[in-house]
Amino acid sequence: MTTNNNQKPKATKAQRYTDHALKHMTLGLANDGQPHCYISDHNNRIIFPLRGRKTKNWLRKEARANGEILREDDLKEIIEDLYAHAAINEQRISIYCRVGLNNQGEPEIDLGTPGRERVTFSNGIASLVEQGSDTPFIRPDSMLPLPIPAATGCWKPLFSFLNMTSVHKYLVLAWITFVITHPKGTAAYPFLVVIGPQGCGKSLFGRMIRSLVDNNAAGIQLFPKDARDLAIASRSQYVLILDNVRSFSKNWSDVFCVFCTGGSLATRMLYTDTDESLLTVHSPVIVNGIHSFIEEPDLASRALTIYALPIDEDKRREEGELLADLDAQLPEIFRGLLDLCAATLKEEPSAQVTDPGRMMSFCRWLAAKEVVLGMPAGKLQKAYSDNLRDAALEAVHENALAISVLKFAKGLPEGHWIGTATQLLGALNSLAPPQTIHRHAEWPQSPISLSKRLRRVCPLVKSQGVTFEFSHGTQRQIEVVYRPPEGQKTID
C-alpha cells in the first residue's frame, strides 16, 4: 500500500478557527504594545483585548454555530497564533475609553449601551450615532451605560443638585463639559477637589458625576494603596473618583500631577507578565475630603477647588431619593449638557483668553463658555484664576517657610528688600516660632539650604504677590519684591 507524501496534513481545530478569525477580525497593538482586535461588522466599532474574555466568547460562539466546542487548550493556541500575527504586522490602534476622536478629529462619546450608540459633535450640533462609526472604543467590564439623550433638554436643572455657591456651580459645569469633550491625551484636566463638612453631600456629588460623565460599577473609591493600583483603575475608568481623602504625601502629589497632564509612571512600579513596561496614564480625577489636603504648589496650580455648603437639618433629603430624582431627569439634563458642549466646541477655536493660567486648554474652554452663556468676557476665567490663588493660599498655610516668607514680604515698608541669604535667614528666624526653627523638617538650617528651599516655594508665594531674584557673582544676594494681588485673599 502506498501513501501520497505530498498530501497536506489535515488542519487542526485550532488552526481552522485561527484562519476563521483572521477573515473576520482586525488585529492591532495598542500604544502599550498589548494585542487587541475588533470584529468587522456594520455596527459601531468596539475593540477587545485579544487575550480577554470577550474575544474568547466570540470564538466559542463561532464554533458553536458550526456544532463544535472550543476547549481552553484550543482557545489558548488560537489566541497565541493570533498574537503572533499581530506582533508580526505591528499595526497600531489608538484606542479610546468612553471619550475619543473620530476620523474627522471631532469628539465622540461611547454611551456604553447594548446598542453601541454614540454621540458625536460637529458644527455646533450634538448627534446620536447608532451605526457606522469607526472610532475604536474599548469597553471595560465595569463600564455602565450613560443615558440615551432626550430629543430636547436643558442643563439648568442640574444646578438644583449641586450644593455649592453659584460661581462654583458654573466652574463645575465647565469641568464636566470639558471632560466629556476632551479625550485622554488631548488636554490637561484640572484636578477637581471637593471640600466640605461631614454630611454636605460630597460623596453624592461624586455619584452624580458618575451618572453624567462616566457611569461605572467602580462608583467612588477609597484612596488606593499605591500608584500602581490607581494606574490599573484608570484602565477601566475614564474618570477616577476618590472619597474621603485626609492627606497625601509629596510623592502622591507628583503622581496626581502626572494623571492630570498625562505622562508615564515609573517602570519599577508597573510590570507586565514577563517584561518591565511603562504605563501611560492620563485621567480626570475627583477627590473629596473634609479639610484641605493639597500642600505642593505643582498640584495646587492644577487644581479646581470646590467647597460644598453645609446643609440645614430641616432641608436634608435621603441620598436614594435625590439620586432617583436625578435619574428621572437625566435624559433631559444630559441632552442639555451635550448641546452646551457642541456650542462651546464651536466657539473654542476663536475664544479669547483674558486670564491665562497653567491649564491653558481649560482657560480657553472657559472663554468659549462665557460666549455661549452670554457672560461678560473674562468672568469665568477670573473665577478660575481666583480659585487657583485661593488654593495656593491654602497650600501656603501648610508650608512653614512659605508662610514666614509671606509675613516678611508683607512687612516690607516699600515692598522691596535686598540682602544676602544669611541676612534673610536671620529675618525669617525672628518671625517663626522656636519650635518651627528647631524641629520642623521644612525649615532651612543654613543660608545655602535657604536658597534651595526658596526656589521650591517660589510658585506658592508668587501667587500671593511675592517674587524672588537671585543674583550670582562674588557676593550672592536675594531680592524680595512684594506687590499685593488685586482683589485677593492673603495671609493675615
Secondary structure, DSSP 8 states (H G I E B T S, - for coil): ----TTS-----HHHHHHHHHHHHEEEEE-TTS-EEEEE--SS--EEEETTSHHHHHHHHHHHHHTT----HHHHHHHHHHHHHHHHHH--B---BSSEEE-TTS-EEEE---TT--EEEEETTEEEEE-S-----EE--TTB-------SS--SGGGGGG--S-HHHHHHHHHHHHHHTTS-TTSS---EEEEE--TTSSHHHHHHHHHHHH--BTT-SB---SSHHHHHHHHHH-SSEEE-------HHHHHHHHHHHH-EEE-TTT-B-SSSB--EEE---EEEEESS-----HHHHTTEEEEE-----GGG---HHHHHHHHHHHHHHHHHHHHHHHHHHHHHGGG---SS--SSHHHHHHHHHHHHHHT--TTHHHHHHHHHHHHHHHHHHHT-HHHHHHHHHHHT-TTSEEEE-HHHHHHHHHHHS-HHHHHH-TTS-SSHHHHHHHHHHHHHHHHTTTEEEEE--SSS--EEEEE---TT-----
